[in-house]
Amino acid sequence: MIIMVDSPYKLLFPKKTNGNYPDAKVIVLDDDFNTFQHVANCLLTTIPGISEKKAWNLTIKIDKSGSAEVWRGNLEQAELYHELLLSKGLTMAPIEKI
Protein backbone atom coordinates (compact mmCIF):
# COMPACT_ATOMS: atom_id res chain seq x y z
CA MET A 1 0.00 0.00 0.00
CA ILE A 2 1.34 3.45 -0.92
CA ILE A 3 0.63 6.39 1.38
CA MET A 4 0.98 9.84 -0.05
CA VAL A 5 3.09 12.15 2.11
CA ASP A 6 0.75 15.07 1.45
CA SER A 7 -2.32 12.98 2.25
CA PRO A 8 -4.46 13.98 5.25
CA TYR A 9 -5.03 10.25 5.93
CA LYS A 10 -2.67 8.07 7.90
CA LEU A 11 -2.56 4.32 8.03
CA LEU A 12 -2.67 3.47 11.73
CA PHE A 13 -2.87 -0.30 11.52
CA PRO A 14 -1.51 -1.69 8.27
CA LYS A 15 -3.20 -4.91 7.27
CA LYS A 16 -0.80 -7.80 7.17
CA THR A 17 -1.56 -10.86 5.12
CA ASN A 18 0.40 -13.99 5.75
CA GLY A 19 -1.03 -16.00 2.86
CA ASN A 20 -1.79 -18.93 5.14
CA TYR A 21 -5.38 -20.02 5.21
CA PRO A 22 -6.63 -22.48 7.80
CA ASP A 23 -7.43 -26.03 6.84
CA ALA A 24 -10.65 -27.74 7.77
CA LYS A 25 -12.37 -31.13 7.82
CA VAL A 26 -15.68 -31.97 6.16
CA ILE A 27 -17.49 -34.68 8.13
CA VAL A 28 -20.66 -36.52 7.13
CA LEU A 29 -22.83 -37.94 9.91
CA ASP A 30 -24.94 -41.09 9.84
CA ASP A 31 -28.71 -40.69 9.76
CA ASP A 32 -31.79 -42.85 9.39
CA PHE A 33 -33.09 -41.52 6.10
CA ASN A 34 -30.29 -41.33 3.49
CA THR A 35 -29.59 -44.54 1.60
CA PHE A 36 -26.11 -45.92 1.00
CA GLN A 37 -26.54 -45.26 -2.72
CA HIS A 38 -27.52 -41.62 -2.15
CA VAL A 39 -24.59 -40.94 0.21
CA ALA A 40 -22.07 -42.60 -2.13
CA ASN A 41 -23.47 -40.70 -5.16
CA CYS A 42 -23.32 -37.39 -3.28
CA LEU A 43 -19.69 -37.99 -2.39
CA LEU A 44 -18.86 -38.98 -5.98
CA THR A 45 -20.48 -35.90 -7.48
CA THR A 46 -19.22 -33.41 -4.89
CA ILE A 47 -15.72 -34.36 -3.74
CA PRO A 48 -13.24 -33.96 -6.61
CA GLY A 49 -11.01 -36.91 -7.42
CA ILE A 50 -12.83 -39.37 -5.17
CA SER A 51 -13.07 -42.88 -6.60
CA GLU A 52 -16.21 -44.97 -6.51
CA LYS A 53 -14.47 -47.44 -4.19
CA LYS A 54 -13.44 -44.70 -1.75
CA ALA A 55 -16.95 -43.19 -1.80
CA TRP A 56 -18.42 -46.58 -0.88
CA ASN A 57 -15.78 -47.19 1.80
CA LEU A 58 -16.57 -43.79 3.36
CA THR A 59 -20.29 -44.54 3.18
CA ILE A 60 -19.75 -47.81 5.04
CA LYS A 61 -17.60 -46.01 7.63
CA ILE A 62 -20.33 -43.40 8.13
CA ASP A 63 -22.84 -46.19 8.76
CA LYS A 64 -20.62 -48.21 11.13
CA SER A 65 -18.88 -45.37 13.01
CA GLY A 66 -21.57 -42.72 12.94
CA SER A 67 -19.41 -40.30 10.94
CA ALA A 68 -16.51 -40.03 8.53
CA GLU A 69 -14.17 -37.31 7.38
CA VAL A 70 -14.81 -37.09 3.64
CA TRP A 71 -12.50 -34.20 2.78
CA ARG A 72 -9.69 -32.16 4.36
CA GLY A 73 -8.06 -29.03 3.03
CA ASN A 74 -8.47 -25.29 2.50
CA LEU A 75 -11.27 -23.78 4.62
CA GLU A 76 -12.90 -22.03 1.66
CA GLN A 77 -13.17 -25.27 -0.31
CA ALA A 78 -14.32 -27.11 2.82
CA GLU A 79 -17.17 -24.62 3.18
CA LEU A 80 -18.17 -25.20 -0.44
CA TYR A 81 -18.18 -29.01 -0.16
CA HIS A 82 -19.99 -28.83 3.18
CA GLU A 83 -22.72 -26.64 1.70
CA LEU A 84 -23.08 -28.81 -1.42
CA LEU A 85 -23.39 -32.03 0.60
CA LEU A 86 -25.84 -30.35 2.97
CA SER A 87 -27.94 -29.13 0.03
CA LYS A 88 -28.14 -32.72 -1.25
CA GLY A 89 -29.70 -33.79 2.04
CA LEU A 90 -26.74 -35.30 3.86
CA THR A 91 -26.45 -34.82 7.60
CA MET A 92 -23.29 -32.81 8.23
CA ALA A 93 -21.19 -32.06 11.28
CA PRO A 94 -20.06 -28.46 11.66
CA ILE A 95 -16.86 -27.72 9.76
CA GLU A 96 -13.84 -28.42 11.94
CA LYS A 97 -10.92 -26.02 11.52
CA ILE A 98 -7.54 -27.70 11.94
N, C-alpha and C positions, 0 to 999 in steps of 0.2 A: 504494500500500500504506500502511495506517495502522498506526503503531506506538504502542502504549499507553505512556505515560510510566511508569506503575507496573509495567509488564511486566518480568519477569526476563530476557526474551529481547531480544537486540539484533540488528539487521540489519547484518551486517558488510559484505556485498557486495550491494547492491541490484541486482536483475536489470533490465537495460535492454533494452527492445525497440525496435528501430528501424523495424519494420514493413516492411523491405525483405527480400524473399526472393530467393534466387539464381534465375537462369534456367538452363535446361538444354536440351540438344539430344537428340532421340530419333533414332537412326540405325539403319536396317535394312541388314543385310549380305547380299550375294549368297551363294547356296548352290546345291548341285546337286540338291536334292530338292523344293523348293517350286516349284509352277508359277506362271506369270504370273498366271493367273486367281485362284489362291489368295492371292497377295501383294496383288493389287489389291483383292480382296474384303475381306481383313483390314484394309487401310488404310481402305476405305470404311466399314466397320462399327465402326472403332475411333476414328479421328481425326475429331472433330466439324467439320462444315462443309467437308470435303474433297469436291471434285467428282469425278465418275467420270473425267473427262479428266485431272485432276491426279493421281489415284491411278494411272492407267495411265502417265502421264509419269514419275512417281516409280518405278514398277515397271521401266520401260525403263531409267531412269538406274541403278537398283540393278544390273540385269543388265550394262549396258555399263561402268559405273565401279567396280563392286564394292561400292558402298554409296551411300546417299542419306539426307540429313536429311529426315525425314518430319514432324517437329513441333519447334517451339521455343517455350519459354515457361516458366511457373512450374515450379519443381523438383518440387513435389508432384504436379502434373498429369503432368509428364514421367514420373515414376515409375509412375503409374497406366497411361499409354499404353504404356510400355515393358513392364510386366508383362502387360498384355492381349495385346500383339502376341507376346510370348514364349510365352504360354500357348496361342496359336493355331498355334505351331510355326515362327514366323519366327526367323531367325537375327539376333540383335541385338548391336550394339556396346554396351559399357558406356555408361551415361548420362554425357554430357559437361556439366559445369557451366560456365557462361559468365558 
